[in-house]
C-alpha cells in the first residue's frame, strides 16, 4: 500500500478537486458561448444557446457547492477553500458581462471597413451607378460585402446618399446589415422594406441596423 507524499497532500490542499472541476467547466462554458456567438447572427440565435442555458444550472450548483466548501473547510484557510468559489463566480461574470456576439460583429465590421469605404466613394463620385430599382451589382472583389448576391441598395434623398450592405436576410422584411448615410443622420425606413428595430452607430455616417 502506498500513501500520498507530503508534496501531493500540499497540492491537494492548495488546489481542491472542486477547483479543478470548476476551472475545466468554466473553460468549456466560455468556449461554447464564444463558439455559439461566432455562429449566431441578429436574426439567427446561437446554436449552442440551449446547451449553455442548461449548463448554467450546473454552474449554479457548483457555486452552491463552493459556498458549502468555504464554510465546511474554513479551518484550512480562506485562500484555499475559496478557490472553487472564485473560479465559478469569475465564470459567471464572464458569461453575463462579456458581449461575445457584439465583439465578433465589431471585428467583422472593422475587417471589411476599407472595402466598404471604397464602395461608398465610388457611389458618391458617380463612378458606380445603381439601376432603376436602386440596386448596384458589386464587382467580383467586393461581392462578399453583401449577402444579397453581391448587391447593395442605394437611395438618394436630395444631396444625401444612403448605401445599405446586407449581411443577413431571413425574409422579405427581416434583414440586417450596415447602412452608410452621407448626411450622418440615423437611417430612415423610407425606401426599404420592413422597419428598423435596432440601430447601432458604428462610426460617423455608419450604422449597424436590423429590421424585423
C-alpha positions as CSV (number, residue, x, y, z in Angstrom):
1,X,0.0,0.0,0.0
2,X,1.3,3.4,-0.9
3,X,0.5,6.7,0.8
4,X,0.4,10.1,-0.7
5,X,3.6,12.1,-0.3
6,X,3.7,15.3,1.6
7,X,4.0,17.2,-1.7
8,X,0.9,15.5,-3.1
9,X,-1.0,16.4,0.0
10,X,0.1,20.0,-0.3
11,X,-1.1,20.2,-3.9
12,X,-4.4,18.6,-3.0
13,X,-4.8,21.1,-0.1
14,X,-3.8,24.2,-2.0
15,X,-5.9,23.5,-5.0
16,X,-9.0,21.4,-4.2
17,X,-10.5,18.9,-6.6
18,X,-13.6,21.1,-6.8
19,X,-11.4,23.9,-8.1
20,X,-10.1,21.7,-10.9
21,X,-13.6,20.7,-11.9
22,X,-14.8,24.3,-11.7
23,X,-11.8,25.5,-13.8
24,X,-12.4,23.0,-16.6
25,X,-16.2,23.5,-16.5
26,X,-15.7,27.3,-16.8
27,X,-13.4,26.9,-19.8
28,X,-15.9,24.7,-21.6
29,X,-18.8,27.1,-20.9
30,X,-16.9,30.1,-22.1
31,X,-15.7,28.3,-25.2
32,X,-19.3,27.1,-26.0
33,X,-20.6,30.6,-25.6
34,X,-17.9,32.1,-27.8
35,X,-18.4,29.5,-30.5
36,X,-22.1,30.0,-30.4
37,X,-21.7,33.7,-30.8
38,X,-19.5,33.2,-33.8
39,X,-22.2,31.0,-35.4
40,X,-25.1,33.2,-34.5
41,X,-26.5,36.4,-36.0
42,X,-29.0,39.1,-35.2
43,X,-31.7,37.0,-36.9
44,X,-30.4,33.6,-36.1
45,X,-30.0,32.6,-32.4
46,X,-26.9,30.8,-31.2
47,X,-27.0,27.0,-31.8
48,X,-25.2,26.4,-28.5
49,X,-27.6,28.6,-26.5
50,X,-29.9,25.8,-25.3
51,X,-26.9,23.8,-24.1
52,X,-25.3,26.8,-22.4
53,X,-28.6,27.6,-20.7
54,X,-28.8,24.1,-19.4
55,X,-25.2,24.1,-18.2
56,X,-25.9,27.3,-16.3
57,X,-27.9,25.2,-13.8
58,X,-24.7,23.2,-13.3
59,X,-22.8,26.4,-12.7
60,X,-25.2,27.4,-10.0
61,X,-24.8,24.0,-8.4
62,X,-21.1,24.4,-8.4
63,X,-21.3,27.9,-6.9
64,X,-23.5,26.5,-4.1
65,X,-21.1,23.6,-3.6
66,X,-18.2,26.1,-3.4
67,X,-20.0,28.1,-0.8
68,X,-20.6,24.9,1.3
69,X,-16.9,24.1,1.0
70,X,-15.9,27.5,2.2
71,X,-18.0,27.0,5.4
72,X,-17.1,23.4,6.0
73,X,-13.4,23.8,5.4
74,X,-12.9,27.3,6.8
75,X,-10.3,25.9,9.2
76,X,-7.9,25.2,6.4
77,X,-7.7,28.8,5.4
78,X,-9.9,31.1,3.3
79,X,-7.4,31.3,0.5
80,X,-7.5,27.6,0.0
81,X,-11.2,26.9,0.4
82,X,-12.4,29.9,-1.6
83,X,-10.5,28.9,-4.8
84,X,-13.5,27.0,-6.4
85,X,-15.9,29.8,-5.4
86,X,-13.7,32.5,-7.1
87,X,-13.4,30.4,-10.2
88,X,-17.1,29.8,-10.5
89,X,-18.0,33.4,-9.8
90,X,-15.4,34.5,-12.4
91,X,-17.0,32.2,-15.0
92,X,-20.4,33.7,-14.2
93,X,-19.2,37.2,-14.6
94,X,-17.7,36.4,-18.0
95,X,-20.8,34.8,-19.2
96,X,-23.0,37.7,-18.0
97,X,-20.9,40.7,-18.9
98,X,-18.8,39.8,-21.9
99,X,-20.7,40.6,-25.1
100,X,-19.2,37.9,-27.3
101,X,-21.7,38.5,-30.2
102,X,-21.1,42.3,-30.2
103,X,-17.3,41.8,-30.1
104,X,-17.3,39.4,-33.1
105,X,-19.7,41.7,-35.0
106,X,-17.3,44.6,-34.4
107,X,-14.3,42.6,-35.5
108,X,-16.1,41.6,-38.8
109,X,-17.0,45.3,-39.4
110,X,-13.5,46.6,-38.8
111,X,-12.1,43.9,-41.1
112,X,-14.3,44.9,-44.0
113,X,-14.3,48.7,-43.3
114,X,-11.7,49.6,-46.0
115,X,-13.7,47.8,-48.7
116,X,-17.0,49.4,-47.5
117,X,-15.3,52.8,-47.8
118,X,-14.2,52.1,-51.4
119,X,-17.7,51.2,-52.5
120,X,-19.1,54.3,-50.9
121,X,-16.6,56.5,-52.5
122,X,-17.3,55.0,-55.9
123,X,-21.1,55.5,-55.4
124,X,-20.8,59.1,-54.2
125,X,-18.5,60.1,-57.0
126,X,-20.9,58.7,-59.5
127,X,-18.5,56.1,-60.9
128,X,-20.8,53.3,-59.9
129,X,-24.4,53.9,-60.6
130,X,-27.4,51.9,-59.3
131,X,-30.0,50.5,-61.7
132,X,-33.6,51.9,-61.9
133,X,-34.6,49.8,-58.8
134,X,-31.8,51.4,-56.7
135,X,-29.6,48.3,-56.5
136,X,-25.9,48.1,-57.5
137,X,-24.2,44.9,-58.5
138,X,-20.7,45.0,-56.9
139,X,-17.7,43.9,-58.9
140,X,-16.3,40.4,-58.0
141,X,-13.7,41.7,-55.5
142,X,-16.4,43.3,-53.4
143,X,-19.4,40.9,-53.7
144,X,-18.6,39.3,-50.4
145,X,-19.6,42.5,-48.7
146,X,-23.3,41.8,-49.5
147,X,-25.4,38.7,-48.7
148,X,-27.8,39.8,-51.4
149,X,-25.9,38.0,-54.2
150,X,-23.4,40.8,-54.3
151,X,-25.8,43.7,-54.5
152,X,-26.1,46.8,-52.4
153,X,-29.2,49.0,-52.0
154,X,-28.8,52.7,-52.8
155,X,-31.2,55.5,-52.1
156,X,-30.8,59.2,-52.9
157,X,-32.7,61.9,-51.0
158,X,-31.7,65.2,-52.4
159,X,-28.0,65.5,-51.7
160,X,-28.0,62.7,-49.2
161,X,-26.9,59.2,-50.2
162,X,-27.8,56.0,-48.4
163,X,-25.9,52.8,-49.1
164,X,-27.0,49.5,-47.5
165,X,-24.8,46.5,-47.3
166,X,-26.9,43.4,-46.5
167,X,-25.2,40.9,-44.2
168,X,-28.2,38.6,-43.5
169,X,-31.8,38.1,-44.6
170,X,-34.4,35.7,-43.2
171,X,-37.4,37.0,-45.1
172,X,-38.6,40.0,-47.1
173,X,-38.9,42.2,-44.0
174,X,-36.2,40.5,-41.9
175,X,-32.7,41.6,-42.6
176,X,-29.6,43.1,-41.1
177,X,-26.6,45.0,-42.4
178,X,-24.5,48.2,-42.4
179,X,-26.0,51.5,-43.5
180,X,-24.0,54.5,-44.7
181,X,-25.6,57.9,-44.8
182,X,-23.7,60.8,-46.2
183,X,-25.6,63.3,-44.1
184,X,-24.8,61.4,-40.9
185,X,-28.4,61.1,-39.8
186,X,-29.7,57.8,-38.4
187,X,-31.2,55.6,-41.1
188,X,-34.8,56.1,-42.1
189,X,-37.3,53.4,-43.1
190,X,-38.3,55.2,-46.2
191,X,-37.3,53.3,-49.3
192,X,-36.6,50.0,-47.5
193,X,-39.0,47.1,-46.7
194,X,-39.6,46.4,-43.0
195,X,-38.9,48.6,-40.0
196,X,-35.6,49.2,-38.3
197,X,-35.8,48.0,-34.7
198,X,-32.1,48.1,-33.9
199,X,-29.8,50.9,-35.0
200,X,-26.3,50.8,-33.6
201,X,-23.8,53.7,-34.5
202,X,-20.5,52.3,-35.7
203,X,-18.6,55.4,-36.6
204,X,-19.6,58.8,-38.2
205,X,-22.1,58.1,-41.1
206,X,-22.1,54.4,-40.4
207,X,-24.8,52.3,-38.6
208,X,-25.5,48.6,-38.0
209,X,-29.2,48.0,-38.5
210,X,-31.7,45.2,-38.0
211,X,-35.2,45.1,-39.5
212,X,-38.0,42.8,-38.5
